[in-house]
Amino acid sequence: MLPPLPERMRPRSLDQYAGQRHLVGEGCILRNMIESGNLSSFILWGPPGVGKTTLAHIIAETQQREFYTLSAIAAGVKDVREVIDKAKGAGLFRAKGAPVLFIDEIHRFNKAQQDALLGAVEAGIVILIGATTENPSFEVITPLLSRCQVFVLKSLEVADLQFLLDRSLREDSYLKQLDIRVEETEALFRYSGGDARKLLNVLEIVVDSFAGRSPIVIDNQTVTSCIQENMAIYDKDGDMHYDIISAFIKSIRGSDPNAAIYYLARMLDGGEDPKFIARRLCISASEDIGLANPNALLLANACFDVVDRIGMPEGRIPLAECTVYLASSPKSNASYLAVDAALELVRKTGNLSVPLPIRNAPTSLMKELGYSDGYKYSHDFPGHFVDQEFLPAEIAGTVFYHPQDNRHENVLRAYLEACWPGKYYPGKDQKG
């Protein structure tokens, strides 16, 4: 039995690699690194199916380095340490350089697992190549991230997809024996979504649908018919998993309870973990609804607890209830934007000094140095508020939280405007 087409067509060299010309094109940074042999640790960040794993294999093969691979889903600290021990013995003193350790979905590693890597990366025992679909700035610990370059991979463009299609029809040992006539590619490329693996899977589905008939004519109608028939099955371990959960969350964000319930049903019917869905509801309640309806997060959290206790099939009911409630709720991403803006400023400005009046002063020396001197206890003043600056002097007056226009946040804005005149007036040009 033949392996799947994506595996058969996995590139073995940069010349066979599709896309990412900004990284691996002639004279570009990653190609120069590979060809010079001066390899350093880096993280590949991009959507599924754009060649992160393939690129890691090509690099290791091109430089003929020892290659180790771990999946962050299955590996623990023990597995990381075992690989590092192997690398110490097998590759550190080889002329070809330190071994490559490839970690797929590195964003799933917890702090302890990432800490276990740090020493080996610092010492050059391994060259780390991490792959992630999530922003590494938020998912990878700072000491490890500071020792890795981050390369952003993009979804494949039409020219890249055409290159993949032509190469498959020309070079695959099975496909090149068939009489395949490509008359239209629009549907083929559209269903791929810029994902190489999806493109080759769709091509294989279409070819298999002809079951020995010849010629095999690929056009938009044929592709659409095959996809609608074969992709009705939800694959909780494959790419469709990401498509359905994305549609689910975006339907909630878009205040469409009917679409949200439909995608919930798709996931439940396909055997998706109900706790995974409940976790996503908690995230949506925080990210997309926030303070426009503070009850949303309470209900989402209660939904998770209930689903955890009662399981399926009854768990579908609280999931449906929470889905409809969130989709029908007013929306605000003000808190989400606030914390991201604050994180961005923290990374730009570093560890600014906390103002002396609001520092803790548990010792006499600290009191002598002025810690807590001048602090005004809010409860001693009318309305439990007194005007004082809490931010470091360098960023005094910065506004991160901008209340949005909804019933709950209008109340918050009114209170904040009463406390801090000029900061929270709708539409006012604010620092921050």
N, C-alpha and C positions, 0 to 999 in steps of 0.2 A: 504493500500500500504506500502510495506516494505521500510525503509530508505535505502540509498545506503550502499553497503557492507563495505566501509571504516568506516562509522559511526557505523555500527553494530559491527564491530570488533575493535573499539577503545579500547586500553588496559585500564584496571582499576587498575593495580598494576605493580610494577617493574618486577615481574615474567612473565607478559604477554608482556612486552615491548621488542621490537626487536632492536638490534643494540646498539651502543654507550657504549660498554662494558668498554671503557677507562674512562667513567664517572660514570656509574651506576653498573659496575661489583662489585663483592665482594671486599671490602676494598678500593674502588675508591672514589675520592673526593666528588662527588655529592651524591653518595649513603650514605657515612658517614654523610654528612650534613643532609640528609633527616632522617636517622635512629636516629641520635643523637638529633634531634629537634632543633639544633642550625642553624636555617635558616637565611641566609643573602641575600641581593639583588644580582641578577646576570642577565646576558644577555646570551641568547642562540643564537649562530651564526652558521648558516648552510644553505644548499640548501633546496628547498621546499620538503616536504614529508618525512622528516627524524625524525619527532616526537617531534618538539619543543612545539607545543600546547598541545599535549598529555602528555608530561612530566610535564608541568606546572599543568595540571589537576591532575595527579597522585600525585604530591607533596602536593597539597592542600588537596586532599582527604586522603592521608596517615597521614597527620598531623592534619586533621579535623579542618582546619582553614577556616575562612570566605574567600570567593573567589570572586573577582571582575575581570571583563575582559573588555577591551576596544580595539577597532580596530583603529589604527592610521590613517587609511584612512578616517574614518567617524567622529572621535571624535575631539572636539575642547578644548580650555582651560577651557571653562565652564564645559564640561563633566568631565575633569580631576579633577576640584575643587569639583564637586558634589560627585564624588567617594571618594575623600579624606575626605570630611565632613562626609560621611556615615561611613568610616573606623574609624574616630575619635570616633564616638558614638558606633559603633558596635563591634570593635575588639581590641582596644588599651589595654583595661584593662582585657581582657579575659585571663584566665589561659593558654589557648592553644596558645597564642601569637598573634602578629599583623596579620591582614588579608593579604592575597596575592593579589596584583594587577598585573594582567597579561596584557601586552600590545603587541598585535600582530603587526608586521611590525613597530617597534618602530623607525626605521630609517626614516619613513615618518613624524614623529613629527618635527615641526619647533622649533626654539630656545625658543620661548615664551611658547610653550606647554611643552617642557622639563624643562624649568625653573619652571613651575608650579608644577612639580613633585618633584623638588630637595628638598624643605623644608621637605616634608612628608617623603622622603627617609632618609634624615639626622636625623630626629627626631624619626625614627622607627615607624611612624604611619602606614606605609605599608611596606611590603616586596615586592619590585619590581622584577618581572620576565619579561624581555623583550625578544621578539623574532625578529630576523632580518635575512634577506638573504644577507645583505650588511655589509661590514667591519665596525664594530661599532666605530673604531678609527677615521673614517672620518665622521660618520653620527650622533654620539651621543656627546653632549657637554662635555667638559673635566670635569667640576665639577660633573656631574652625572656619567660619566664613571668611575671616580676615586673612587666612592662609590659602584661600582658593579664589581664583578668578571665576566670575560668573559669565557664562555665554548664553545668550538668549536665542533659542531656536524658534523659527516661525512656521506656521502652517504652510504646506506646499502650495505653490502657485500652479496655474494651468500648464505652463511650460514644463514644470517639474513632473506633474502627473502624466503628461504626454510622454516624457522621457521614460518614465516607469512602465507605461503601457507598451510602448514600442520595444523596450528592452525585454519585457516579459514574453511578448509574442515572438521575438526574434531569437531569444537565448534559452528559454525554458525547454527542457528536454521533452516534455509532454506537449505543451501548447504548439511548439513549432511543427509538430507532426499533423496538426489539424488544419482544416481549411476554414480559417477565421477571417471574416470580412467586417472590418469596423467601418460602419457607414456614418454613425453619429457618436459623439463622446460627451455631449452636454450632461445627460442624466448620469452617466458613469462618473464624471468628475464631481457633479453636484452631490451625489450620494456619498462620495468619499469624504467630503468636508475638509479637504486639504490634508487627509490622513493617508499615508502610503499603505498602511496595513489594510485599511478599509477598502481602498481602491482595488488591491489585489484580491481581497476576499470577495468583493462584488464581482470582479471579473471571473473568478473561479465559479461562483454561484451561477452566473449567466451561462458559462461554458458547460457546466454540469447539467443545466436544465435541458440541453439539447439531446442528451442521452444517446450518443452515437449517430445522430443525424448530421448530415453535411449538405451544404455548407452551414457554418455557424455565423449568422448575421447579427451583429451587435448594433442596435439602434436605440433611440430613447425609449420607445414603447416597450421593447423587449426587456431592457434594463429595469424600467419602472415596474413592469409586471412581475419580474423575478424577485425584486426586492420586496414588494408588497407581500408576496407569498412566503418568502423565506425569512424575512426579518420580523414577522409577527411574534416570534418567540423572544421573550426578554432574556438577555444573557447577563446575569448578575455579575459574572466574572469577566466580561468583555467590554468592548468600547461602548456598546449600547447602554450599559449601566450609566455611563457619564451623560449620555444624551438624554435619557429619561429623567434622571434626577435633576439635570439642568432645566429641562422643560417644566418639571414640577415646581421648582423654586421660582422660576421666572413667571409662571402662571400665578403663583401666590403674590409675588411682587407686583404683578400687573393687575391685581384685584379681580381675577377671573376664577371664581370658585368652581365653575363647571369644568374648565380645562384642568385645574389642579386636582379635582376628584378623579378625572379620567386618567391622569398620569399616576396618581396614587393606585388606582385599580390595576394599571399596567404593571406596576412594581409588585403589588401583592400577588397578582396572578402568576407572575414570573418567579415567585419564591424569594423576593428580596427580604433581607433581614429587617423585621419591623422596628427593631431598635435603631438601625441605621436611619430609617425614615424619621423616627421620633427625634433623633439627634439633629437631623437637618431642619426639622420644624423649630427646634430650640434656637438654632442659628438664625433662621429666617425671622423669628420673633424679635431677636436682638438687632439684627442687621437692617431689616427692611421696615419694621414697624416701630420698634424702640419706644420712645416716650410719647409717640402719637396715641398709643394705647398701652399703658404699662401692664394691663391685665394679660396681654398676649403672651408675654414670657412666662407668667404664672401658669397659664393654661397649658402652654407647650411643655413646661417642666412637669406639670401634673400628668399630662398625656404620656410622657416618657415613663414616669413611675408606674402608671396603670398598665401600660403595655408590658413593662418588665415583669409585673406581678401576674398578669392574667394570660399573657402569651396570645397565640393565634388559635382559632380564627376570630375569637371575640375581640382581640386587639384591633381589628380593622375598624371597629366602631369609634373608639376614642381617636384613632388616627384620622378618620373621616371628619369627626366633629372638630378637631383642632385645625385640620386643613381648611375647612369651610370658614371657620372663625378667622383665621389669619388672612385668608384671601379676601374676606369681606371687611377687614379692618382698615381704618385709615393708616397711611404709611408715612414713615419718617426715617431717614438714615442719618440724622443729625449727630447722634452719639457715635456711630460708626465713623463718620467723617471727622469728628472731634478727636477721637483717640488716634486715628491715623495721622492727622495733622500734628498732634502733639509728639507722636513717635518720630515723625520726619524732622521736627525741630530739635528734638533731643539728639538725634543722630548728627545733625548739623552743628549743634552748639556744644555737645559734650556735657560733662557733669558741672553745670553751673552751680555756684554757691547758693545754698539756701539762706534767705535773709536772716540776720541775727535775731530779730524779735520773735521769729516763729521756730527757732531751734530749741531743742530740749536742753535743760540745764540741770542734770542730776548731781553735779559735783560743784564744790565751791570754786574751783579753778575755772570751770565753764562760766559760772556767774561773773567772775572777775573779768573774763574775756568778753563779756557783753552778751552771752547767750541768753535769749529770752528777754533781754532788756527792751522795754518799750512795747511788749506784746499787750494787746487790748483784748480782754476776754469778752467775746461777743455777747454773752448772756447778761453782762452787766450794763448793757445799753438798751435803749428803747427799741422794741421790735426784734430784740436779739440779734442786732446787726450794728457794726461800726465799720466805717470806711478805713481799710488798711490794705497794703499791698502784700500779697502772698507769693507772687512769682519772683524769681531772681531779678536783680536790677536790670540785667542786660535784655530781658524780654518782658519787662513790666508793661502791663496794659494789653498784652496779647490776648486775643479772643479765639478759643478753639471751638467752643460750643455755640452754634448759631441755631436757636430755636426755629423750627419750621412752622408753616402756617397750618395749624390744626388746633382743635379745641383744647387738648391737654397742654400742648407746648405754648399756646397763646397765654395760658394762665402762668406758666413758668416764665415766659418772657416778661409779662407784666410785673411779676415779683422781682425778677432780676433787674429790670429797668428802674424799678423803684429804689433798689439797693445801689445800683451802679448806673446813674443817669448817663445816657449817651452811648452805652455799650451795646445794648440789646434792642435798639429801636429798629423795626423792620425796614430793610432797604438801606440802612445807614452804612456808610463806608467805615468799616472797622478794621483795626489792625489785627492781623492774624490770618 
